[in-house]
């Protein structure tokens, strides 16, 4: 079995649930990933929402009008440990992407099954506030 490969050309879908200060939790973009794995990443994102909010608040201290899209490409071990978290962004969004990637690199998912690494691109969309 080969690892799942993320596709950058797919449009991310976003969940409807948000809080006043928190970004929306998007669905991951991944080809051939199981729903269980995607749900596991989503749960980890929800558990670690404060890390994302901290990164966004710090980024907006330096640029109050910061908005745009970025992604973090995760390589997840069969044990659920995030092996790598690579920022995918351009221009002014890159510092925020780096902060989010550093935070996500500390996550452990409740991943079950699978005997190979999975690669998932997790998108963020930051709107004007």
URNOR-V112938 format. One record per residue. N is the residue number from 1. RES is the residue in one small letter. SS is DSSP state (H for helix, E for strand, C for the rest). PSI is psi in whole degrees, -180 to 180 (NA if undefined). Layout:
N_RES_SS_PSI ; N_RES_SS_PSI
//
This chain:
1_x_C_136 ; 2_x_C_156 ; 3_x_C_152 ; 4_x_C_143 ; 5_x_C_132 ; 6_x_C_149 ; 7_x_C_122 ; 8_x_C_-11 ; 9_x_C_0 ; 10_x_C_145 ; 11_x_C_131 ; 12_x_C_150 ; 13_x_C_144 ; 14_x_E_147 ; 15_x_C_159 ; 16_x_C_-28 ; 17_x_C_125 ; 18_x_C_166 ; 19_x_C_171 ; 20_x_C_-43 ; 21_x_C_-2 ; 22_x_C_146 ; 23_x_C_160 ; 24_x_C_148 ; 25_x_C_110 ; 26_x_E_164 ; 27_x_C_148 ; 28_x_C_156 ; 29_x_E_114 ; 30_x_C_134 ; 31_x_C_138 ; 32_x_C_23 ; 33_x_C_144 ; 34_x_C_153 ; 35_x_H_-34 ; 36_x_H_-42 ; 37_x_H_-44 ; 38_x_H_-40 ; 39_x_H_-36 ; 40_x_H_-42 ; 41_x_H_-41 ; 42_x_H_-43 ; 43_x_H_-41 ; 44_x_H_-40 ; 45_x_H_-41 ; 46_x_H_-43 ; 47_x_H_-31 ; 48_x_C_23 ; 49_x_H_-36 ; 50_x_H_-33 ; 51_x_H_-44 ; 52_x_H_-44 ; 53_x_H_-42 ; 54_x_H_-46 ; 55_x_H_-45 ; 56_x_H_-43 ; 57_x_H_-43 ; 58_x_H_-41 ; 59_x_H_-38 ; 60_x_H_-17 ; 61_x_H_-40 ; 62_x_H_-22 ; 63_x_C_86 ; 64_x_C_-26 ; 65_x_C_13 ; 66_x_C_127 ; 67_x_C_159 ; 68_x_E_-168 ; 69_x_E_148 ; 70_x_E_169 ; 71_x_E_161 ; 72_x_E_123 ; 73_x_E_118 ; 74_x_E_135 ; 75_x_E_119 ; 76_x_E_126 ; 77_x_C_160 ; 78_x_C_-26 ; 79_x_C_-11 ; 80_x_C_-9 ; 81_x_E_136 ; 82_x_E_113 ; 83_x_E_-47 ; 84_x_E_151 ; 85_x_E_108 ; 86_x_E_127 ; 87_x_E_142 ; 88_x_E_102 ; 89_x_C_170 ; 90_x_C_160 ; 91_x_H_-133 ; 92_x_H_-13 ; 93_x_H_-15 ; 94_x_H_-43 ; 95_x_H_-40 ; 96_x_H_-43 ; 97_x_H_-40 ; 98_x_H_-43 ; 99_x_H_-47 ; 100_x_H_-40 ; 101_x_H_-42 ; 102_x_H_-42 ; 103_x_H_-46 ; 104_x_H_-26 ; 105_x_C_-16 ; 106_x_C_-7 ; 107_x_C_150 ; 108_x_E_128 ; 109_x_C_157 ; 110_x_C_58 ; 111_x_C_133 ; 112_x_C_140 ; 113_x_C_169 ; 114_x_C_146 ; 115_x_C_10 ; 116_x_C_165 ; 117_x_C_151 ; 118_x_E_143 ; 119_x_E_126 ; 120_x_E_137 ; 121_x_E_118 ; 122_x_E_112 ; 123_x_E_151 ; 124_x_E_141 ; 125_x_E_120 ; 126_x_E_114 ; 127_x_C_170 ; 128_x_C_146 ; 129_x_C_NA
//
